[in-house]
Amino acid sequence: MTLESATPVLRSGNYARARAFYIDVLGFRLAEEAGEPPGFGIFIRDGARIFIEAYQGPEAPYDRWRAYFHVTGLDALAEEFQRNGAQLLRQITHTVYDMREFEIADPDGNVLCFGADP
């Protein structure tokens, strides 16, 4: 099992404004969007990735995330975390966007999502 990368999840009060900033000013490219109108986006530049979300509420699971970790060995990692005392907020789930994920919270309530391609 390997933590491949960590992606910050940033909230925005104005998704369209944030989208324009990351694309036009910082040179990221839009990899994926969700919502109608869009309120969540994955932006990539070189090896860096960032999630921007403007959702406020339970309608989108990623509204809670503060970081997203791409991993290999997802099942073994979940077992390790639980052996070490972490409680899964969400058990391993195959998502509608074709990832396998689980969530935990740190002691301050920051929700961390760990995901792997199925």
N, C-alpha and C positions, 0 to 999 in steps of 0.2 A: 504494500500500500504506500502511496506517495501523494503528498500534497503538490500538485502540479503548479498551481498559481492561485493567488487571492485577488478578488475583484472587489473594489469598494462599491457600495451602493449609496449614491447621493440623492437626497431629496431636493426637489425644486418646486417653488411656488408657481413657476410658469414654465411648463415643459417646452413649449415652442421656443422661448427665449434661450433656455439651456441648450436645446438641440442646435440652434443656430450658433451659439458660442463655441460649443465643442467641435462643430464641423468647420465653421468659417474662420474662427480665431485660432483654435488650437490644432486644426488639421486632422481631427479624427474622422473616420468614415463610419457611417451608420451601418451596422451589421444586421440589426433586427429591431422591430418596433411591435408594441402590443397596445391594444385599446382602440376605442373609436369614440372620439378622436384619440390619437396616440397619447399615452401618458407614461409610457415606459420605453426605454431604448437601451440597446447595447451598442457602445461606441468603441472602436478599435483604432489604434495607431501603433504601427510596428508591433511589438510584443505586448503593449499595454492595452488593457481593457477596462472599461468603466461602465457601470449601470447607472442610469439616471431615471428616477421615478417621481411622478407627481401625484400618484394616487394617495388618497387619504381615507383609509377605511379598510374593511375586511374583504372588499371585492377582488383584491389581487393578493395572492400569497406573498409576493416579493415586497409588498409594502412594508413588511416588518424587518426585512433583512438589512443589516449594516455591512455585511461582507458575504461574498459568495466564493467558495473554494472549489476549484476543479480538482478532482482527485482520481486516482486509480485505487482499486481495492476498497470500494465503498463499504461493502458488508463488513470486512475485517476492521475497517476504521471505526464504524459505528459500534462494533463489539468492544474494541479497545477503549473508546470513550466511555462506554457504559461500565466496563470493568473498573475504570478510574474514577467513577462516581458521577459522570454526566447523565442527565436524564434527557432522552430525546423528546423534544416538543412535537415533532412529527416523525413517525416511523418512516423507514425507507419506502418511498412511493415512486411509481412510474408516472411521470407528469404528462399532461396533454401536449407539452412542447418537447416531448421525447427525451427527457433526462430522468435518471434515477437520483433521488435526493433524500436527505434527512436534515433536520434542524435541531440545534441545541441553543441554549442561551448561556452567556457568561454571567458571572456574579452580579454585574450591573444591569442585566436585562437586555444586553445587545444580542440580537438573534443572528446566529451564524448558520448559513446553509452550506451543505457539502453536497456536491453533485458530480455525477459521472455519466458519460454516454452509455446507453444500454448495451 
